[in-house]
Amino acid sequence: MNRNWRRTVSAIAIVVLIPLALAAQRTITRSIFVSALDGAGRPVLDLRPADFEVTESGAKREVTSATLGNAPMRIVLMVDSSGPVAPMINTFKKALAVFVDTLPPQHEVAFISSGAQIRVRARPNDSRDKLRAEMARFASEGGANAFLDTLLEADTRFLKTAPGQWPVFVIVTTDNGEARKEPDVVSYNKFMNDFLGRGGAAHAVIIVGKQTGPVTDLVTNLVDNVSGFRQTMNTDNSLPERMRDIAERLDIDHRVMMNRYQVTYTGDPAVVAPVVIVNTSRDDVRLQMSVRRPF
C-alpha cells in the first residue's frame, strides 16, 4: 500500500483551524468559543449576539448567534464489529455498559458499528433502555472494518444534523494492519476541516495487532487534532476502564463549557486560515476565546 497518503492527511488536517470552503460560496458560517467574565471573575450569562463584535483577518463580520454551551452533547459511539472483535466480544459488551452507565443521562448517544458497513444500532433520540439493550445484543459481524466510510456517514447523518449540540465521536476500534482499499484522503480532509470548525470532540481506544494501518493513522489524526483522549492497547483487558475514563471526561468537558458561548458569524470562504478577534460592547465584561472546546 502507498503510504504517501499519511503525510497528506497530517499536513492538511492539522494546520487548518477553520473549515475550508469552495471559493464559489459567497459566505460561510463559522464558530468561535468565548468565555465572558465580569470584574469579579464570575461568568456573564446574559450576552446576546448584538453584544459581540467579530473581525476576521481585519474585516468586520456579522454575528448570527451567541448561545451558551449547556445543550446536551450529541455523541456518536462508533464501535468496530469486524472479524477481529469476535474473541473480545464479552469485554466489548462490558466496556459499552460501563460507558453508558457513567455518562450523564442528558447526553444523546447514537450507537453505530463499522463491521463490513455502517449499522445503526441505536439513534440519538432512543431511550437509554433501548441503548443498553442494543449494547447487550452487540456481536461481531465479521468482515473488514469499514472505518472511514462509517465515520463520514455517521457525521453526515447524526452530527451535522444537530448544529445546536456539541458533536462528539467516541471510537472503539481494532487495527491489524489490513485494509480493504486505499483511504479516501480528500473526503477525510474535507470532513476533518469541517469538524474542527464545528468545535467537534473525539476520543478513542484502538486495540492493535502486530501491525497497524490506515485505521490507526486516521484515528490518531482525528483525535490529536481536537486534543482528545486516545489510548492504543495490545489487549482488551483494560477497555472497560478506558471507556469509563472517556465518559467521565465528557462530563467534565461539558460542565466546563456550560457557561461559555458558541459565537457564530458569517465568514469569507476565500480566507482559509482566518485570524479571528472577538470583542464586546459591554464595558464590564472581559473575554477569552478559542477555536477549540473545551478551553
QUIUR-V925263 format. One record per residue. RES is the residue in one small letter. PHI is phi in degrees with one decimal (NA if undefined). Layout:
((RES PHI) (RES PHI))
This chain:
((m NA) (n -71.9) (r -94.4) (n -62.1) (w -60.3) (r -61.6) (r -66.0) (t -63.1) (v -59.0) (s -63.1) (a -65.7) (i -80.6) (a -73.1) (i -75.8) (v -82.5) (v -88.9) (l -95.7) (i -130.4) (p -62.0) (l -73.6) (a -149.2) (l -67.9) (a -61.0) (a -67.8) (q -69.6) (r -81.9) (t -140.9) (i -145.4) (t -84.9) (r -126.8) (s -125.9) (i -137.5) (f -112.1) (v -133.6) (s -102.0) (a -121.2) (l -126.7) (d -88.3) (g -63.8) (a -92.6) (g 83.4) (r -92.7) (p -61.7) (v -99.0) (l -113.2) (d -116.6) (l -75.6) (r -116.0) (p -52.5) (a -67.4) (d -82.7) (f -105.9) (e -126.1) (v -120.8) (t -117.7) (e -123.6) (s 51.4) (g 90.6) (a -101.5) (k -70.1) (r -121.3) (e -79.5) (v -84.8) (t -98.9) (s -161.5) (a -148.4) (t -126.7) (l -70.9) (g -87.1) (n -99.0) (a -69.7) (p -59.3) (m -68.7) (r -109.2) (i -108.5) (v -98.8) (l -90.0) (m -107.4) (v -120.5) (d -65.3) (s -124.3) (s -74.9) (g -51.0) (p -62.8) (v -75.9) (a -50.0) (p -68.6) (m -109.3) (i -60.8) (n -65.8) (t -66.8) (f -59.9) (k -61.8) (k -63.9) (a -64.3) (l -64.5) (a -64.1) (v -61.9) (f -60.1) (v -70.2) (d -72.2) (t -86.8) (l -69.7) (p -54.4) (p -71.1) (q -75.2) (h -80.5) (e -89.6) (v -130.7) (a -98.2) (f -99.2) (i -124.1) (s -118.6) (s -125.4) (g -77.9) (a 71.6) (q -159.5) (i -63.8) (r -133.8) (v -90.2) (r -93.1) (a -150.5) (r -94.7) (p -57.0) (n -91.5) (d -68.5) (s -70.2) (r -64.2) (d -63.0) (k -66.3) (l -60.2) (r -63.3) (a -63.9) (e -67.4) (m -66.4) (a -67.2) (r -89.0) (f -57.5) (a -151.7) (s -68.6) (e -103.8) (g 73.3) (g 74.9) (a -90.2) (n -87.8) (a -84.6) (f -64.1) (l -67.4) (d -59.0) (t -67.2) (l -57.1) (l -67.5) (e -69.1) (a -62.9) (d -62.8) (t -64.5) (r -82.4) (f -120.7) (l -102.3) (k -67.1) (t -82.9) (a -126.8) (p -65.4) (g -84.7) (q -118.5) (w -73.1) (p -80.6) (v -136.7) (f -105.3) (v -118.4) (i -116.9) (v -123.2) (t -144.9) (t -108.1) (d -154.4) (n -110.2) (g 90.0) (e -92.5) (a -147.6) (r -72.5) (k -158.0) (e -64.8) (p -62.9) (d -83.3) (v -64.4) (v -62.3) (s -65.8) (y -63.5) (n -64.3) (k -62.6) (f -60.8) (m -62.7) (n -62.2) (d -67.6) (f -64.3) (l -60.5) (g -65.8) (r -86.7) (g 70.5) (g -70.1) (a -121.1) (a -151.7) (h -136.3) (a -154.0) (v -122.5) (i -118.5) (i -103.6) (v -109.0) (g -96.4) (k -68.9) (q -125.1) (t -126.8) (g -144.3) (p -59.5) (v -60.4) (t -61.7) (d -63.7) (l -69.2) (v -62.5) (t -60.7) (n -62.8) (l -62.5) (v -68.3) (d -68.7) (n -61.8) (v -106.7) (s 57.6) (g -88.9) (f -86.4) (r -139.6) (q -128.3) (t -107.6) (m -133.0) (n -92.6) (t -132.8) (d -93.3) (n -55.4) (s -97.3) (l -57.8) (p -57.5) (e -64.6) (r -67.6) (m -69.8) (r -65.2) (d -57.0) (i -66.0) (a -61.4) (e -66.4) (r -66.3) (l -58.8) (d -62.0) (i -63.2) (d -60.7) (h -64.5) (r -65.2) (v -62.3) (m -89.2) (m -61.5) (n -102.9) (r -121.4) (y -99.5) (q -100.2) (v -102.7) (t -105.4) (y -146.5) (t -90.9) (g -102.8) (d -100.2) (p -65.9) (a -74.4) (v -93.1) (v -86.8) (a -138.5) (p -69.9) (v -94.9) (v -107.4) (i -125.0) (v -116.9) (n -126.1) (t -130.5) (s -80.8) (r -86.4) (d -67.9) (d -91.7) (v -125.0) (r -116.8) (l -114.7) (q -126.8) (m -139.0) (s -155.5) (v -87.5) (r -117.7) (r -136.2) (p -76.7) (f -149.2))
